[in-house]
Amino acid sequence: MPRCLIIEDEPLAQLVLQRYIGRLTAFDLAGVCTTAVEAFEALHREKIDLIFLDIRLPHINGMDFLKSLKDPPLVVFTTAYPEYAAQSYDLEAVDYLLKPITEERFLRCVDKILQRTPDTPRRDNLILKVDGALVRINHEDILYIESLKDYLRVVTPDDAYITHMTMKALEGLLPSDAFVRIHRSYLVALSKVRVLGASELLVGEKTLPIGETYRHRVASLGRLL
């Protein structure tokens, strides 16, 4: 699993990142550094795959610190200042997290990281916040996803998980060749569709409507079922 290092001088920001990372099984937290000197020593002492890097560090800008590294690991910038965002992507940052960092935003960042580290084992999973805890759900277990205003219900054969997220955000985390939007309120797993009709389909034991604006798209996917 990727080993990551937090480079952050604010105690509260350190605790937030430590808590979020500690709930994941995909990452191994190597430690926390409060200065660029500590971070430089840590990076030369052991192999680090990913750093969460504050921009406003004592004595040196986080971006200048990154530029000083000959073979830098993947980097996610963490900052309260939005004005550095464009420059961060010039440095090929995986993501740019604005403080205060919410857990939902952090989890979207995790998916970006895992896309850049293909050897990690979580490419076929979702990690969602459900009732204050993080839950891992295999893609292959999902039947369909239902929108409930500001929440989503992720339905599997054995359970249903309600999480605070938009349909658009979750759709972006799932492989487009395995999941399809059939209605503004429903996203289904193609492999779980049992019967496909003109205006509805059967997933597991549940009949779901096909929205009028989605019918042409759904019909064209019939050959994949």
N, C-alpha and C positions, 0 to 999 in steps of 0.2 A: 504494500500500500504506500501511497506517497507520504513522505515525511515533510512536515511543514513547520515553519518557524514564524512566530509573531514578532514583528519589529515595531514597537509601539511604546511611547513614553507616558501615555495617559492611563492611569490605573483602571478607570472605569471601562475604557475601550478594551484594555487587556482582558478584563474579566468577561466582558460580553463575547469576545472572540473565543476565549478559552471555553466558555460554556457551550457555545454553538458547535465548536469543533469536537468537544468532548462527547457530544451526543451522536456523533457519526462514527461508523465503523470503517468508513472508507479512507480515513486519514489517520496518520500517526503524528501527534504533536511533539516535536522535538524540544521545544522550549519557548521562552519569551525573552526578548532582548529589549532594553530600553534606550540603547544608543547604537549608532552606526558602528562604533568600535567593537562593542559586544557582538553585534551581528556579523561583522567581518570575521572575527575569530571563530564564531560558531560555524560559519559557512566553510571555513578552511579546516575545521576540526572534524566535521562529519558531512555525509552526503545529505543535502537538503533539496527536495524536489519543488517546493513551493514556498513563497514567502508572502505573508500579509504585511504590507509595508506602509507605514504612516508617512505622509509627505512632510509634515512639519516636525522634524526631529531636532534634538539639540545639536547645535554646531554644524549640521549639514542637512541639506534638503534631501528628502528620500529619493527623488529622481536623480540627483547628482550621485548619490550613493549607488544606485542601480547602474548608472553609466560607468562607475569605477570598477565594476565586476567584469572580469574577463569572460567568464562562462556563467552568466546569471541563471538561476532557476526560474520557473514560472513565477509571475508576480501578480498579486492583486493589491491595488492601492486602496488604502483606507484613509479617509480625510473628511474634514468638515467643510472643505473649500471646493466648490464645483468648478472653479476657473481653470483647474489643471487637467480636466478630463481629456481634451483634445491632445495635449502633450503626452498623456499617459498611453494613449493608443499608438502614438508614434514610437513609443518604447515597447510596443507589442505586449502590453499588459493584457492579462486574461479578462480582468474586470476592474471596475472603479466603484468602490462602495462609499457612499456618502453617509457620514454619521448624523444622527444615531442610526445604526444599522439594524433593521428589523430582521427577524428570523426568516420571514418569507423571502426577503431580498437576498439574504445570505444563502438560502437553499437554491435560488436561481443561479447564484454565483457558483455554487458547488457543481451544478450540472454543466456549466461552461467549463469548469476546471476538468471535469471527468471527460468531456469531449476532447480535451487537449492531452489527456493521459489515457490512451486507449487500452493499456494493459491492466487498468484497475477493474475490479469485479462488478462495479455497479452500473454498467452501461444499460442493463436491462431492468433496472429498478427505478421506482420513484421514492423519494423521501418526503413525506408530508407531515405538517404539524397538525395533530389531531388531539383535541382535549388537552392542550398544553404539553404533549409529548411528541417525539418524532417517531413516525411509523414508516417502515420500509414495505413497499408493495411491489411485487414482481409484475412486470408488464403482462406476462402470460396469464396472470390471475384476474386481470381486469375484464369485466363484462362490458360495462358502459359507465359513463360519467354524466351526471345530471347537474345542471346549473340551478342553484337556489338563491337567486339574487346575488349577494356578495359572497356566497359560499358555494362549494361544490360537494357533491356526494359521489364518491368513488365506490362503485359496486363490484364486489367479487362474489363467487358462488357461496361463500360462507359468511360474509360480513359486508358492512357498508361503512365508509369512513367519510366524515364531514370535515372539510378543511376550508380555511379562509383564503381564497384565491380566485382569480378570474379564469373563465374558460379559455380565453386567449392565451394567458400565461401558461396554463397547464398543457394546452394543445401544443405549445412550442417545445415542451419537454418530452413529448412522445414521438416515436418514429412515425412519419407521415404515411409510410407504406403499410402500417399495421393498424392505425386508428384513423377514423374518418368522422367528420362532423356531418350529422344527418338532419340537424335541427338547431335552432339557436340555443336550445336548452339541452341538447344531447350530443355526446361524442361516443362512438362505439368501437369496440375491437372487431376488426373484420373477421378474424378467425373464430369469433363467438357467434356470428350471425347464422342462425339456423334456417330461416325462411326470409326471403326478400320479396316484398310486394311493391306495388306502384306507389302506395302512400304510407306504408308502414313496414316494419320488419320485426322479426322475432329474435331476441337475444336471450339465451337461457330460457327462462319461462316468462319473460317480460316482453310485451308488445310495445314498441316505441313508434311514434309518428315520424314520418319523413317530411320535413318542412318543404313548402312549395319551391322556395328558392334553392333548395339543395337536391331536388329530385333528379335533375339532369346529371349532376355529379355522382350521386349514389347509383343511378342506373348504369353509368359507365364503369362502375366498379364491380358489377355483377360477375364478370368473368374471373375476378380474383377470389370469389367466395368458394 
